Amino acid sequence: MFAEFEKYIREQAAVTDDKIKLFRETAIEKKMRRKDFLLQEGEICRYKTFVSKGFLRTYCATEDGSEHVMQFSPENSWTIDPESYDKLTPSFYNIDALEYSEVVMWTKKDFNYLCDNIPEMKAYPEKLMSGNLYLTRQRIFNAISTTAEEKYDEFIKTYPDILHACRCTWSLLFSAYPVKHLAVSGMPRLNSK
């Protein structure tokens, strides 16, 4: 798990072996089965989480049982509920694994320590936030201005490996991208183990 993070962070910044050691010493590694929760509604988000393997989603559920996906987190990306994490308030969201996943996590205290002690990390949280803000704004724009077919095409473009990697069902994936009027027979199939 940590090896994938190490490769990722070395691609992001020139980090020395001593700094990698700091990351490793403060990291918490976790394996998740499909449908395991990283965070459930009502809990406080206490970790910044790097997805080293697998595919996670952040969503909220309404009273009628509908699920609304806010974010997908494929391999080599981060996931967090920033409001719950920053304010230490109960989350409105759930974060779960859509397939077997491996994550590396840091508590707020440890992540702040890393940012304070690794000069290359000082600007990193801001870079992550601005990247997530861009993706969120793009997703909102797509949600209000594109057809179901365009949403589907954008999803496949954004997550090209999903067709081969994810073992979840289309209905689960596309709760964020309603494609009911598309010909189901024309959609690629995923193994729904």
C-alpha positions in Angstrom: 0.0 0.0 0.0 2.6 2.5 1.0 4.8 1.7 -2.0 2.1 3.1 -4.3 1.9 6.3 -2.2 5.7 6.6 -2.2 5.8 6.4 -6.0 2.9 8.9 -6.2 4.5 11.5 -3.8 7.9 11.2 -5.5 6.2 12.1 -8.8 4.6 15.1 -7.2 7.7 16.6 -5.4 11.4 16.0 -4.9 11.1 14.2 -1.6 14.1 12.7 0.1 14.3 9.2 1.7 14.2 10.8 5.2 11.0 12.6 4.3 9.5 9.4 3.0 10.4 7.8 6.3 8.3 10.5 8.1 5.3 9.8 5.8 5.7 6.0 6.5 6.0 6.5 10.3 2.8 8.5 10.5 0.7 6.5 7.9 -2.1 4.1 8.7 -2.7 1.5 6.1 -6.1 -0.1 5.6 -7.5 -2.8 3.3 -11.2 -2.5 2.4 -13.5 -5.0 0.9 -16.2 -4.0 -1.5 -18.9 -2.0 0.3 -16.7 -1.4 3.4 -17.1 2.1 4.8 -14.2 4.5 5.3 -16.6 7.1 6.7 -20.3 6.9 7.5 -22.8 9.7 7.9 -22.8 11.1 11.4 -19.1 10.2 12.0 -16.3 12.8 12.1 -13.8 12.6 9.3 -10.5 12.2 11.0 -8.2 11.2 8.1 -6.8 12.5 4.9 -6.9 9.3 2.8 -4.8 8.4 -0.3 -6.3 5.6 -2.5 -3.4 3.4 -3.4 -5.5 0.6 -5.0 -9.2 0.3 -5.8 -12.0 2.8 -6.2 -14.0 4.7 -3.6 -17.0 7.0 -3.7 -18.3 9.8 -1.6 -22.1 10.0 -1.5 -25.0 11.1 0.6 -28.3 9.2 1.0 -31.7 10.8 1.2 -34.6 9.7 3.3 -36.2 7.8 0.4 -33.0 5.8 0.1 -31.7 7.5 -3.0 -27.9 7.9 -3.2 -26.2 11.0 -4.6 -22.6 10.6 -5.5 -20.5 13.6 -4.8 -17.1 12.2 -5.8 -15.3 9.2 -7.1 -11.8 8.4 -5.9 -9.8 6.1 -8.1 -6.3 4.8 -7.5 -3.7 7.6 -6.9 -6.2 10.1 -5.7 -7.3 11.5 -2.3 -10.6 11.4 -0.5 -11.9 13.3 2.5 -15.0 15.1 3.8 -13.2 18.5 4.1 -15.9 20.2 6.2 -16.1 17.4 8.8 -12.3 17.1 8.8 -11.6 20.8 9.2 -14.5 21.6 11.7 -14.6 18.2 13.5 -18.3 18.1 12.9 -20.4 15.0 12.0 -20.3 14.2 8.3 -23.3 14.3 6.0 -21.5 11.9 3.7 -20.5 8.3 3.4 -17.3 7.1 1.8 -17.2 3.4 0.8 -15.3 1.1 -1.5 -16.8 0.1 -4.8 -14.3 -2.7 -5.1 -11.4 -4.2 -3.0 -9.3 -1.2 -2.1 -6.2 -0.3 -0.2 -5.8 3.2 1.4 -3.1 5.1 3.3 -4.4 7.5 5.9 -3.0 10.3 8.1 -4.7 12.0 11.0 -5.1 15.8 10.9 -2.3 16.2 13.5 0.1 13.9 11.6 -0.7 15.5 8.2 -0.2 19.0 9.6 3.1 17.7 11.1 4.2 16.5 7.7 3.3 19.8 6.1 5.3 21.7 8.7 8.3 19.5 8.5 8.6 18.7 4.8 9.1 21.9 2.9 7.9 20.3 -0.4 4.5 19.7 1.3 3.7 23.3 2.4 1.8 24.1 -0.8 0.4 20.6 -1.3 -2.9 20.9 0.7 -3.7 24.0 -1.3 -2.9 22.2 -4.5 -5.2 19.3 -3.5 -8.1 21.7 -2.6 -7.8 23.7 -5.8 -7.8 20.5 -7.8 -10.9 19.2 -6.0 -12.6 22.5 -6.4 -12.0 22.4 -10.1 -13.4 18.9 -10.4 -16.4 19.7 -8.3 -17.2 22.8 -10.3 -16.8 20.8 -13.6 -19.1 18.1 -12.2 -21.8 20.6 -11.2 -21.6 22.3 -14.7 -21.9 18.9 -16.4 -24.8 17.9 -14.1 -26.9 20.9 -15.1 -25.8 21.3 -18.8 -25.2 17.9 -20.4 -27.2 15.0 -21.6 -27.1 11.5 -20.0 -25.0 10.3 -22.9 -22.5 13.2 -22.4 -22.3 12.4 -18.7 -21.6 8.8 -19.4 -18.9 9.7 -22.0 -17.3 12.1 -19.6 -17.3 9.5 -16.8 -15.6 7.0 -19.0 -13.1 9.6 -20.2 -12.3 10.7 -16.6 -12.1 7.1 -15.3 -10.9 5.0 -18.2 -9.8 2.0 -16.2 -13.2 1.6 -14.5 -14.4 -0.7 -17.2 -11.7 -3.2 -16.4 -11.0 -2.6 -12.8 -14.2 -2.1 -10.9 -16.3 -5.0 -9.9 -19.5 -3.1 -9.1 -22.8 -2.8 -10.9 -23.7 -0.1 -13.4 -26.6 1.1 -11.3 -24.3 1.8 -8.4 -21.8 3.6 -10.5 -24.3 5.7 -12.4 -26.4 6.8 -9.5 -24.5 10.0 -10.2 -24.9 9.7 -13.9 -28.5 8.6 -14.8 -28.4 6.8 -18.1 -31.7 5.1 -17.9 -32.7 5.9 -21.4 -29.5 4.6 -22.9 -29.8 1.1 -24.4 -28.5 -1.1 -21.7 -27.3 -3.6 -24.2 -25.0 -1.0 -25.7 -23.3 -0.3 -22.4 -20.1 -2.2 -21.5 -20.7 -4.7 -18.7 -18.8 -5.0 -15.5 -18.6 -8.1 -13.4 -20.9 -7.7 -10.5 -19.3 -10.0 -7.9 
